[in-house]
Amino acid sequence: METPSSQPTVLVVEDDAGVRTLLVATLNDAGLSVRDAGDVRSAELALASGIPDLFVIDWMLPGTSGLEYVRELRRRETTRLTPVLMLTARDEEESKVRGLESGADDYVTKPFSPRELQARVGALLRRSNGTDVEGVLRCGPLRLDLHACEVHVGETPVRLGPTEYRLLRLLLRYNGRVLSRSQILDQLWGVGRAIDERTVDVHVGRLRRALQPHGFQRCLETVRGSGYRIRPPAALETDT
């Protein structure tokens, strides 16, 4: 079986090439997969490869500012919940407040400490993914270990293909929330890709078949007219 990537992805948007190189190296050292862009237009092109798990965005960008871009990301269904760390040389309180009010989740000033940046990014990823300190997503007895790239139900391992692994990881990130087919397509294959929505149904079916021997297939629910969600067995029992 092909091994799916367990690394969370970060999109760095920073116009200073030297700072951008430092950011990429610092985040790579933290075990993250990093894409980078020098302006908003390049960032939008990078989104065609998939929605990242986190954005690091500089305030002062050419053309569209980082502040404006964060507001735009918050207006979109596909990125409104994706955490954003804002990076800037502005350290006065008013600027920090403006950055947070625009929709940023945290704020780091330049020059930054690499260790502080890694710690803040790690904390944002854990909060947004619903993981514990060990990087594990849970739904009842189902566990997905982001570091080991392993899935278990109880103590029994579950074998998944790379796309099914990414699909399960996405559903667990939004545990209990319904995701539409178009949202799943954008998150897994990238925004604007010409892929039929029925592709999602195919991979949901494969994921269900992989979970069936472990008695967990019912937890992957089809919500008619809306999409898919995953819920723990206890939540299903309260519906019956």
N, C-alpha and C positions, 0 to 999 in steps of 0.2 A: 504494500500500500504506500502510495506517495505520502510523505509527511507534510501536513499543513503547517504553515508558519504560525508560531505562537507569539510572535512579537507584536505588541501594540504599535500602531502607526501614528506618526506625528507629522504634520505639515508645518514647516517653518516658513514664514513670510517675512523676510528681512532684506532691505535693499543694500545694506553695507556688506560687501562680499566677505570681508575679513570677519565681521561678527557672525555672518551666516555660516562660515566654515567652522567657527568655534562652537556655535550652537549645534550644528550637525554632529561634530565630534563628541561633544558633551553628552548628547542624547543617545548616540550610538554606544558610548561607553556604559550607559545605563540599560543597555539591552533593548533599545527601541529601534524600530525601522523608521527611517526619516526620509521624507521628501522635502525639497526646498524650492522656494520661489523668491524672486527679487521684487515683485510687485503683484498687485491684485490680478492683473490679466494673466500672468503666469500661474498664479495660484488657482485661478478658475480652470486653466488647462490641466493642472495637476489633479483636479477633482475628477476628471474623466477617468482616472485610474482607480477611483474608489474614494469614499468618504473616510477621512482619517479618524482615529480614536480621539485625537486632540489637536488643536491648533495652537501654535506659538506665533503671535502676530505683533510686529513692531508698530508703534503708534504713527511714526512719521514715515510714510511710504510715498513714492512719487505718484502723481495722479490722484487716485482715490486713497484717502488716508486709512490707516489701520482702524481708527475709531469708526469711520463710516463702513468699513468692510465688516467689522464685528456686528454692527447694527443690521447689515444686509443678511449675514449668516443667521442671525436670530429670527429673521422674518421667514426663512425657508423651512419647510417641513423637514427636509432631509438633514439639516445641520442645526436646528434650533436647540437641540439638547446636547450637541457636541461641546465638550468643555473648551474654553479659550483662555490661554495665558497671555496677557498683554505685556509687551516688553518695550521699555522706553527710557530715555534719559531724564524725563520729567519726574521729579521726586516730591513736588509740593502736594499737599493734601488735596487741593481742589482738582488737580489733574488725576490723582488716583481715584477720587470719587467719580469724575467724569468717565474714566475708563471702566469702572465697575458698573456704572449706570448704563453704559452703552451695551452691556451684556457680557463683558468679560467676567470670568470666574475668579481670576487671581491676577496679581500684578507684580512684576519684578523690574527693578530699576537697573540701568546700566551705570557703571560697570557691575556685572553680576558675578556672584560666586557660582562656579560650576556645581558644587555640592548642593547649594541652596536651590538652584534651578532644577537639578535632578530630583530633589526631595519634593518640591512643589508640584512638578509634573507627575511624579509617582502618586502623590496624594490626590490630585485631580483625577487621575485614571482610576484609582481604587474607588473613589466616590461615584464616578459616572458609570463604571462597569458593575458596581455592586459586588466587588470582590472583597475578600478578607485580606489581611496583611500578607498572606502566602500567595495571593493572586489566584484564588479559586472562585469560580462562579458556581452557585448552587441553586437547585430547584428540588426541594425535598431530598430524596436519596441520590439524585443525579448531581454529579460533580464534574466540572470541566476545569482542569488545571492549566492555566495559561502558560506557566513556565515549563512544565513537563510536556505540554501539548498532549494530554491524555484525558480521556473521558471514562468515568466509572458510574455504574449504578450500584450503590452499596460498595462492595469490595470487588465487583465483577467488571472487568474492562469492557468497553464498547468500541468496536472497530468501525471507523468512519472514513469515507473518502474525504479529500481536502475541501471540496465545496460543501459537503454535508457538515463537516466540522465548523466551517466559517458560518454556515447558516445557523447551527445550534448556538454558536458563540454569540451571534447577533441577537437571537431570540432570548437568550439568557441575560444579555445586557439589559434588555427592556422587559424583564421578567413580569409577565402578566399583562403587558400592554399589547394591543393589537397592532401589527405592522401590515400595511397594505403590500400587494405584490410589487407595485412601483417603488415603494420605499425599500423593499428588500433588494430589488434589482439595482437601485442607485447605490445602496450601501455595499453590495457584494461585487458588482461589476462596473460601477462608475456611472456618473451622471451623464445622461444623454446617449448611452450606448443603445444601438438598435438590436435589442434582444427581446424576443417575445415573452410576455408575462407568463405564458404557460411553462416556460423554463423553470420558474419558481415552483410550480406544482410538481414538476418531475422530481426536483431535489427534495421537496417536502416529503413526497412519497418514499424516496430512498431513505431519508432520515427516519421516517416512521418504521420502515421495515428493519432498519438497524436497531431501533429501540424496542421492537416488538418482542424479541426473545427475553427481554428484561422486564416486560410488563409495563413499559413506560410510554407506549405509543399513544394512548388516550390523552396523555398530558400535552401532546402537540395538537392543538385544536384548530379547526377551520371555523372561522367566524363568517358566516354567509354574507356575501356582499361587502365584506370589509378586508379580510386577509387572514393572518395566522397569528397565534400567540402560544406561549408555553406557560403552563401552570402546574404547581405541585399536586400530587394525588389528593392531599387533604382538601384543597380548594375544590376539586371535582366532586368530592364526597358531599360537600355542603350544598351543591347544586342539585343533588338527587333526592 
